[in-house]
């Protein structure tokens, strides 16, 4: 019984580790523009550049800025974020 359990754990671990694609690398975001732009927008609006995946999405975006559709979408993200910031309530510090 213990041998079957141990075998299952080892096989599941190997399958998990070999089947994983690093979805937060700069190269992955460079190859997947839609995901790159979605993550960039999320990070841009929430100001979470310290997170590794946000940094990678930002780096990939700067590398891919001259590709079709990337610059246009980037400008739309910035415009949307600016509108959201204008609508956000300002704290009354008095």
Helices and strands as residue ranges (DSSP letters): H 2-19, H 26-31, H 33-46, H 52-63, H 70-87
